[in-house]
Amino acid sequence: MAAYLLVDIDVTDPLLYDEYRAQVPALIAAQGGRYLVRGGAVAVLEGTWQPKRTVVLEFPNMEALRAFWEDPAYQPLRAVRERAAKSNLVAVEGV
C-alpha cells in the first residue's frame, strides 16, 4: 500500500533551505519516493489552515517512507531543514 508524506513548510531562511532542496531529492528517489506536489499554488477551500509551502511525497509503502526518514544520510539534511524552516509533517498510508 502506498504511503504519503504530507508537509507544510514555512521557510525562514531561503538560502539555507535551497541547500536542503538541492540534496534531498536523491535520497527520496533512493527509497522509491517521488514528488506529487512541490510548492505549487494553494487555495484554501474550507477551514482555517493557511499552509505556506506544501509538499506531498509518495512512497511505495510505509516501510520505504520510514527508510527515507531514518536514513543516516538524511539526518544532516533534516537538521538543515529544521534550521531553515518551521515544518509540520504527517505520514499516512494511502490506497
N, CA, C and O atoms as CSV, one atom per row, in Angstrom:
chain,resi,resn,atom,element,x,y,z
A,1,MET,N,N,0.838,-1.169,0.000
A,1,MET,CA,C,0.000,0.000,0.000
A,1,MET,C,C,0.889,1.241,0.000
A,1,MET,O,O,1.826,1.333,0.793
A,2,ALA,N,N,0.603,2.188,-0.879
A,2,ALA,CA,C,1.391,3.421,-0.968
A,2,ALA,C,C,1.312,4.186,0.345
A,2,ALA,O,O,0.344,4.060,1.094
A,3,ALA,N,N,2.334,4.972,0.609
A,3,ALA,CA,C,2.371,5.843,1.785
A,3,ALA,C,C,2.787,7.233,1.328
A,3,ALA,O,O,3.559,7.393,0.382
A,4,TYR,N,N,2.260,8.223,2.017
A,4,TYR,CA,C,2.470,9.615,1.625
A,4,TYR,C,C,3.038,10.408,2.789
A,4,TYR,O,O,2.646,10.225,3.941
A,5,LEU,N,N,3.970,11.293,2.463
A,5,LEU,CA,C,4.497,12.233,3.439
A,5,LEU,C,C,3.918,13.591,3.056
A,5,LEU,O,O,4.226,14.131,1.994
A,6,LEU,N,N,3.071,14.140,3.938
A,6,LEU,CA,C,2.426,15.430,3.717
A,6,LEU,C,C,3.175,16.462,4.534
A,6,LEU,O,O,3.370,16.291,5.737
A,7,VAL,N,N,3.594,17.533,3.881
A,7,VAL,CA,C,4.469,18.509,4.519
A,7,VAL,C,C,3.937,19.920,4.298
A,7,VAL,O,O,3.566,20.287,3.183
A,8,ASP,N,N,3.905,20.703,5.365
A,8,ASP,CA,C,3.608,22.130,5.294
A,8,ASP,C,C,4.835,22.832,5.869
A,8,ASP,O,O,5.188,22.629,7.031
A,9,ILE,N,N,5.483,23.662,5.044
A,9,ILE,CA,C,6.757,24.268,5.427
A,9,ILE,C,C,6.651,25.789,5.373
A,9,ILE,O,O,6.158,26.360,4.400
A,10,ASP,N,N,7.119,26.420,6.423
A,10,ASP,CA,C,7.255,27.873,6.468
A,10,ASP,C,C,8.750,28.167,6.436
A,10,ASP,O,O,9.431,28.086,7.458
A,11,VAL,N,N,9.245,28.505,5.267
A,11,VAL,CA,C,10.682,28.727,5.083
A,11,VAL,C,C,11.075,30.054,5.729
A,11,VAL,O,O,10.516,31.102,5.408
A,12,THR,N,N,12.039,29.995,6.636
A,12,THR,CA,C,12.514,31.185,7.330
A,12,THR,C,C,13.903,31.625,6.864
A,12,THR,O,O,14.300,32.768,7.090
A,13,ASP,N,N,14.635,30.726,6.219
A,13,ASP,CA,C,15.970,31.034,5.685
A,13,ASP,C,C,16.049,30.439,4.280
A,13,ASP,O,O,16.482,29.298,4.120
A,14,PRO,N,N,15.638,31.193,3.262
A,14,PRO,CA,C,15.577,30.651,1.899
A,14,PRO,C,C,16.907,30.118,1.363
A,14,PRO,O,O,16.924,29.102,0.667
A,15,LEU,N,N,18.004,30.774,1.671
A,15,LEU,CA,C,19.296,30.300,1.170
A,15,LEU,C,C,19.659,28.944,1.765
A,15,LEU,O,O,20.113,28.051,1.050
A,16,LEU,N,N,19.464,28.791,3.048
A,16,LEU,CA,C,19.747,27.516,3.695
A,16,LEU,C,C,18.773,26.444,3.207
A,16,LEU,O,O,19.164,25.294,3.004
A,17,TYR,N,N,17.518,26.816,3.019
A,17,TYR,CA,C,16.527,25.853,2.533
A,17,TYR,C,C,16.869,25.396,1.122
A,17,TYR,O,O,16.622,24.237,0.786
A,18,ASP,N,N,17.425,26.262,0.287
A,18,ASP,CA,C,17.847,25.860,-1.066
A,18,ASP,C,C,18.904,24.766,-1.008
A,18,ASP,O,O,18.934,23.881,-1.863
A,19,GLU,N,N,19.771,24.826,-0.001
A,19,GLU,CA,C,20.780,23.774,0.196
A,19,GLU,C,C,20.088,22.431,0.448
A,19,GLU,O,O,20.476,21.410,-0.120
A,20,TYR,N,N,19.077,22.440,1.289
A,20,TYR,CA,C,18.293,21.228,1.574
A,20,TYR,C,C,17.614,20.721,0.298
A,20,TYR,O,O,17.719,19.543,-0.044
A,21,ARG,N,N,16.922,21.616,-0.394
A,21,ARG,CA,C,16.179,21.230,-1.609
A,21,ARG,C,C,17.078,20.642,-2.691
A,21,ARG,O,O,16.639,19.789,-3.462
A,22,ALA,N,N,18.304,21.077,-2.755
A,22,ALA,CA,C,19.223,20.576,-3.776
A,22,ALA,C,C,19.681,19.150,-3.497
A,22,ALA,O,O,20.005,18.412,-4.428
A,23,GLN,N,N,19.710,18.755,-2.226
A,23,GLN,CA,C,20.296,17.467,-1.865
A,23,GLN,C,C,19.291,16.363,-1.557
A,23,GLN,O,O,19.612,15.184,-1.711
A,24,VAL,N,N,18.092,16.713,-1.128
A,24,VAL,CA,C,17.160,15.695,-0.639
A,24,VAL,C,C,16.495,14.854,-1.741
A,24,VAL,O,O,16.161,13.703,-1.460
A,25,PRO,N,N,16.280,15.336,-2.964
A,25,PRO,CA,C,15.588,14.506,-3.961
A,25,PRO,C,C,16.255,13.152,-4.225
A,25,PRO,O,O,15.554,12.161,-4.432
A,26,ALA,N,N,17.566,13.089,-4.223
A,26,ALA,CA,C,18.255,11.819,-4.470
A,26,ALA,C,C,17.965,10.807,-3.363
A,26,ALA,O,O,17.838,9.613,-3.636
A,27,LEU,N,N,17.859,11.269,-2.125
A,27,LEU,CA,C,17.555,10.360,-1.016
A,27,LEU,C,C,16.114,9.877,-1.077
A,27,LEU,O,O,15.828,8.729,-0.737
A,28,ILE,N,N,15.212,10.740,-1.506
A,28,ILE,CA,C,13.815,10.345,-1.686
A,28,ILE,C,C,13.721,9.284,-2.772
A,28,ILE,O,O,13.078,8.250,-2.588
A,29,ALA,N,N,14.361,9.542,-3.897
A,29,ALA,CA,C,14.331,8.604,-5.026
A,29,ALA,C,C,14.963,7.263,-4.661
A,29,ALA,O,O,14.512,6.221,-5.136
A,30,ALA,N,N,15.989,7.276,-3.832
A,30,ALA,CA,C,16.666,6.040,-3.437
A,30,ALA,C,C,15.735,5.076,-2.715
A,30,ALA,O,O,15.978,3.869,-2.715
A,31,GLN,N,N,14.668,5.592,-2.095
A,31,GLN,CA,C,13.703,4.747,-1.391
A,31,GLN,C,C,12.425,4.556,-2.221
A,31,GLN,O,O,11.398,4.123,-1.700
A,32,GLY,N,N,12.501,4.883,-3.509
A,32,GLY,CA,C,11.346,4.714,-4.392
A,32,GLY,C,C,10.326,5.822,-4.266
A,32,GLY,O,O,9.204,5.690,-4.757
A,33,GLY,N,N,10.697,6.920,-3.613
A,33,GLY,CA,C,9.772,8.032,-3.432
A,33,GLY,C,C,9.788,8.972,-4.618
A,33,GLY,O,O,10.738,9.020,-5.399
A,34,ARG,N,N,8.687,9.725,-4.723
A,34,ARG,CA,C,8.597,10.734,-5.779
A,34,ARG,C,C,7.727,11.882,-5.309
A,34,ARG,O,O,6.839,11.715,-4.473
A,35,TYR,N,N,8.000,13.049,-5.865
A,35,TYR,CA,C,7.216,14.231,-5.547
A,35,TYR,C,C,5.898,14.191,-6.311
A,35,TYR,O,O,5.876,13.941,-7.516
A,36,LEU,N,N,4.799,14.441,-5.598
A,36,LEU,CA,C,3.499,14.647,-6.237
A,36,LEU,C,C,3.152,16.130,-6.232
A,36,LEU,O,O,2.522,16.632,-7.163
A,37,VAL,N,N,3.565,16.825,-5.182
A,37,VAL,CA,C,3.355,18.263,-5.038
A,37,VAL,C,C,4.650,18.831,-4.493
A,37,VAL,O,O,5.258,18.277,-3.578
A,38,ARG,N,N,5.063,19.958,-5.079
A,38,ARG,CA,C,6.301,20.577,-4.588
A,38,ARG,C,C,6.186,22.098,-4.664
A,38,ARG,O,O,6.784,22.744,-5.524
A,39,GLY,N,N,5.404,22.648,-3.742
A,39,GLY,CA,C,5.359,24.095,-3.588
A,39,GLY,C,C,4.481,24.854,-4.562
A,39,GLY,O,O,4.727,26.037,-4.799
A,40,GLY,N,N,3.470,24.225,-5.135
A,40,GLY,CA,C,2.580,24.931,-6.054
A,40,GLY,C,C,1.619,25.860,-5.338
A,40,GLY,O,O,1.615,25.954,-4.111
A,41,ALA,N,N,0.807,26.545,-6.126
A,41,ALA,CA,C,-0.193,27.470,-5.582
A,41,ALA,C,C,-1.191,26.705,-4.710
A,41,ALA,O,O,-1.521,25.552,-4.990
A,42,VAL,N,N,-1.663,27.360,-3.654
A,42,VAL,CA,C,-2.601,26.759,-2.698
A,42,VAL,C,C,-3.850,27.628,-2.632
A,42,VAL,O,O,-3.761,28.855,-2.605
A,43,ALA,N,N,-5.010,26.988,-2.607
A,43,ALA,CA,C,-6.283,27.690,-2.400
A,43,ALA,C,C,-7.009,27.000,-1.250
A,43,ALA,O,O,-7.397,25.838,-1.371
A,44,VAL,N,N,-7.193,27.698,-0.151
A,44,VAL,CA,C,-7.910,27.134,0.990
A,44,VAL,C,C,-9.398,27.156,0.652
A,44,VAL,O,O,-9.966,28.215,0.384
A,45,LEU,N,N,-10.016,25.991,0.666
A,45,LEU,CA,C,-11.425,25.880,0.322
A,45,LEU,C,C,-12.333,25.849,1.539
A,45,LEU,O,O,-13.508,26.207,1.458
A,46,GLU,N,N,-11.781,25.419,2.667
A,46,GLU,CA,C,-12.578,25.348,3.888
A,46,GLU,C,C,-11.639,25.299,5.077
A,46,GLU,O,O,-10.540,24.753,4.981
A,47,GLY,N,N,-12.057,25.855,6.179
A,47,GLY,CA,C,-11.264,25.792,7.406
A,47,GLY,C,C,-10.314,26.960,7.554
A,47,GLY,O,O,-10.343,27.914,6.776
A,48,THR,N,N,-9.466,26.864,8.573
A,48,THR,CA,C,-8.574,27.971,8.922
A,48,THR,C,C,-7.103,27.700,8.622
A,48,THR,O,O,-6.258,28.569,8.836
A,49,TRP,N,N,-6.791,26.508,8.131
A,49,TRP,CA,C,-5.408,26.162,7.830
A,49,TRP,C,C,-4.891,27.064,6.715
A,49,TRP,O,O,-5.538,27.204,5.677
A,50,GLN,N,N,-3.739,27.669,6.923
A,50,GLN,CA,C,-3.104,28.534,5.932
A,50,GLN,C,C,-1.709,27.990,5.618
A,50,GLN,O,O,-0.717,28.517,6.124
A,51,PRO,N,N,-1.617,26.946,4.791
A,51,PRO,CA,C,-0.308,26.368,4.503
A,51,PRO,C,C,0.605,27.370,3.801
A,51,PRO,O,O,0.153,28.215,3.028
A,52,LYS,N,N,1.875,27.256,4.085
A,52,LYS,CA,C,2.875,28.152,3.494
A,52,LYS,C,C,3.428,27.553,2.200
A,52,LYS,O,O,3.237,28.111,1.119
A,53,ARG,N,N,4.106,26.429,2.317
A,53,ARG,CA,C,4.664,25.713,1.168
A,53,ARG,C,C,4.284,24.255,1.372
A,53,ARG,O,O,4.629,23.657,2.391
A,54,THR,N,N,3.584,23.688,0.417
A,54,THR,CA,C,3.092,22.322,0.556
A,54,THR,C,C,3.921,21.371,-0.298
A,54,THR,O,O,4.222,21.651,-1.459
A,55,VAL,N,N,4.281,20.246,0.300
A,55,VAL,CA,C,4.994,19.185,-0.405
A,55,VAL,C,C,4.275,17.878,-0.090
A,55,VAL,O,O,3.934,17.610,1.062
A,56,VAL,N,N,4.048,17.067,-1.121
A,56,VAL,CA,C,3.478,15.738,-0.937
A,56,VAL,C,C,4.405,14.748,-1.644
A,56,VAL,O,O,4.670,14.866,-2.840
A,57,LEU,N,N,4.890,13.767,-0.872
A,57,LEU,CA,C,5.756,12.722,-1.410
A,57,LEU,C,C,5.009,11.399,-1.378
A,57,LEU,O,O,4.278,11.114,-0.430
A,58,GLU,N,N,5.194,10.603,-2.404
A,58,GLU,CA,C,4.608,9.260,-2.442
A,58,GLU,C,C,5.735,8.233,-2.388
A,58,GLU,O,O,6.729,8.343,-3.105
A,59,PHE,N,N,5.563,7.241,-1.533
A,59,PHE,CA,C,6.497,6.125,-1.417
A,59,PHE,C,C,5.737,4.837,-1.688
A,59,PHE,O,O,4.515,4.809,-1.541
A,60,PRO,N,N,6.423,3.770,-2.078
A,60,PRO,CA,C,5.741,2.510,-2.365
A,60,PRO,C,C,4.961,1.962,-1.169
A,60,PRO,O,O,3.925,1.319,-1.337
A,61,ASN,N,N,5.468,2.224,0.038
A,61,ASN,CA,C,4.810,1.725,1.248
A,61,ASN,C,C,5.395,2.483,2.443
A,61,ASN,O,O,6.337,3.264,2.307
A,62,MET,N,N,4.808,2.230,3.614
A,62,MET,CA,C,5.264,2.929,4.821
A,62,MET,C,C,6.690,2.544,5.186
A,62,MET,O,O,7.424,3.361,5.742
A,63,GLU,N,N,7.092,1.322,4.884
A,63,GLU,CA,C,8.461,0.903,5.184
A,63,GLU,C,C,9.463,1.747,4.392
A,63,GLU,O,O,10.495,2.149,4.930
A,64,ALA,N,N,9.166,2.015,3.124
A,64,ALA,CA,C,10.056,2.838,2.305
A,64,ALA,C,C,10.088,4.274,2.811
A,64,ALA,O,O,11.146,4.904,2.842
A,65,LEU,N,N,8.929,4.788,3.206
A,65,LEU,CA,C,8.869,6.141,3.759
A,65,LEU,C,C,9.725,6.223,5.021
A,65,LEU,O,O,10.509,7.158,5.183
A,66,ARG,N,N,9.578,5.255,5.904
A,66,ARG,CA,C,10.368,5.253,7.146
A,66,ARG,C,C,11.857,5.066,6.858
A,66,ARG,O,O,12.699,5.633,7.555
A,67,ALA,N,N,12.186,4.274,5.836
A,67,ALA,CA,C,13.593,4.093,5.473
A,67,ALA,C,C,14.205,5.424,5.037
A,67,ALA,O,O,15.350,5.725,5.375
A,68,PHE,N,N,13.444,6.216,4.288
A,68,PHE,CA,C,13.915,7.552,3.927
A,68,PHE,C,C,14.090,8.405,5.186
A,68,PHE,O,O,15.138,9.018,5.387
A,69,TRP,N,N,13.059,8.438,6.028
A,69,TRP,CA,C,13.047,9.288,7.218
A,69,TRP,C,C,14.186,8.946,8.180
A,69,TRP,O,O,14.755,9.832,8.818
A,70,GLU,N,N,14.509,7.669,8.277
A,70,GLU,CA,C,15.531,7.207,9.220
A,70,GLU,C,C,16.915,7.045,8.588
A,70,GLU,O,O,17.875,6.713,9.284
A,71,ASP,N,N,17.025,7.271,7.292
A,71,ASP,CA,C,18.296,7.121,6.575
A,71,ASP,C,C,19.375,7.995,7.228
A,71,ASP,O,O,19.180,9.202,7.370
A,72,PRO,N,N,20.505,7.405,7.627
A,72,PRO,CA,C,21.574,8.206,8.229
A,72,PRO,C,C,22.039,9.355,7.336
A,72,PRO,O,O,22.474,10.391,7.840
A,73,ALA,N,N,21.952,9.183,6.027
A,73,ALA,CA,C,22.348,10.257,5.115
A,73,ALA,C,C,21.358,11.421,5.146
A,73,ALA,O,O,21.717,12.548,4.808
A,74,TYR,N,N,20.111,11.153,5.551
A,74,TYR,CA,C,19.104,12.218,5.621
A,74,TYR,C,C,19.223,13.046,6.896
A,74,TYR,O,O,18.814,14.206,6.903
A,75,GLN,N,N,19.757,12.500,7.946
A,75,GLN,CA,C,19.760,13.192,9.235
A,75,GLN,C,C,20.442,14.564,9.184
A,75,GLN,O,O,19.896,15.514,9.745
A,76,PRO,N,N,21.601,14.718,8.545
A,76,PRO,CA,C,22.184,16.064,8.475
A,76,PRO,C,C,21.321,17.021,7.652
A,76,PRO,O,O,21.250,18.212,7.955
A,77,LEU,N,N,20.667,16.500,6.614
A,77,LEU,CA,C,19.783,17.351,5.812
A,77,LEU,C,C,18.535,17.733,6.604
A,77,LEU,O,O,18.034,18.851,6.483
A,78,ARG,N,N,18.047,16.821,7.397
A,78,ARG,CA,C,16.906,17.125,8.262
A,78,ARG,C,C,17.267,18.267,9.208
A,78,ARG,O,O,16.456,19.162,9.445
A,79,ALA,N,N,18.469,18.233,9.740
A,79,ALA,CA,C,18.923,19.310,10.626
A,79,ALA,C,C,18.983,20.641,9.874
A,79,ALA,O,O,18.645,21.686,10.432
A,80,VAL,N,N,19.407,20.604,8.625
A,80,VAL,CA,C,19.421,21.823,7.800
A,80,VAL,C,C,17.991,22.340,7.631
A,80,VAL,O,O,17.733,23.531,7.807
A,81,ARG,N,N,17.060,21.437,7.289
A,81,ARG,CA,C,15.654,21.840,7.114
A,81,ARG,C,C,15.107,22.440,8.402
A,81,ARG,O,O,14.396,23.445,8.365
A,82,GLU,N,N,15.428,21.842,9.524
A,82,GLU,CA,C,14.921,22.333,10.810
A,82,GLU,C,C,15.466,23.719,11.152
A,82,GLU,O,O,14.798,24.496,11.835
A,83,ARG,N,N,16.676,24.034,10.679
A,83,ARG,CA,C,17.236,25.375,10.883
A,83,ARG,C,C,16.656,26.382,9.886
A,83,ARG,O,O,16.554,27.571,10.187
A,84,ALA,N,N,16.282,25.904,8.706
A,84,ALA,CA,C,15.848,26.793,7.620
A,84,ALA,C,C,14.348,27.025,7.569
A,84,ALA,O,O,13.885,27.923,6.865
A,85,ALA,N,N,13.569,26.218,8.317
A,85,ALA,CA,C,12.114,26.312,8.190
A,85,ALA,C,C,11.420,25.737,9.413
A,85,ALA,O,O,12.004,24.974,10.181
A,86,LYS,N,N,10.162,26.120,9.574
A,86,LYS,CA,C,9.272,25.500,10.540
A,86,LYS,C,C,8.385,24.564,9.735
A,86,LYS,O,O,7.797,24.969,8.732
A,87,SER,N,N,8.287,23.304,10.175
A,87,SER,CA,C,7.606,22.304,9.364
A,87,SER,C,C,6.600,21.512,10.173
A,87,SER,O,O,6.770,21.295,11.373
A,88,ASN,N,N,5.551,21.086,9.495
A,88,ASN,CA,C,4.614,20.095,10.001
A,88,ASN,C,C,4.631,18.957,8.990
A,88,ASN,O,O,4.452,19.183,7.793
A,89,LEU,N,N,4.849,17.729,9.471
A,89,LEU,CA,C,4.935,16.562,8.602
A,89,LEU,C,C,4.032,15.464,9.130
A,89,LEU,O,O,3.957,15.226,10.336
A,90,VAL,N,N,3.349,14.798,8.212
A,90,VAL,CA,C,2.466,13.700,8.571
A,90,VAL,C,C,2.703,12.570,7.567
A,90,VAL,O,O,2.726,12.802,6.358
A,91,ALA,N,N,2.878,11.352,8.073
A,91,ALA,CA,C,2.980,10.166,7.216
A,91,ALA,C,C,1.625,9.460,7.276
A,91,ALA,O,O,1.066,9.257,8.354
A,92,VAL,N,N,1.109,9.090,6.108
A,92,VAL,CA,C,-0.198,8.447,6.052
A,92,VAL,C,C,-0.206,7.375,4.962
A,92,VAL,O,O,0.334,7.574,3.874
A,93,GLU,N,N,-0.826,6.238,5.274
A,93,GLU,CA,C,-0.980,5.208,4.260
A,93,GLU,C,C,-2.115,5.583,3.320
A,93,GLU,O,O,-3.104,6.194,3.724
A,94,GLY,N,N,-1.956,5.207,2.069
A,94,GLY,CA,C,-2.953,5.512,1.047
A,94,GLY,C,C,-3.717,4.276,0.623
A,94,GLY,O,O,-3.830,3.306,1.371
A,95,VAL,N,N,-4.234,4.328,-0.581
A,95,VAL,CA,C,-4.999,3.209,-1.132
A,95,VAL,C,C,-4.243,2.576,-2.273
A,95,VAL,O,O,-4.722,1.614,-2.872
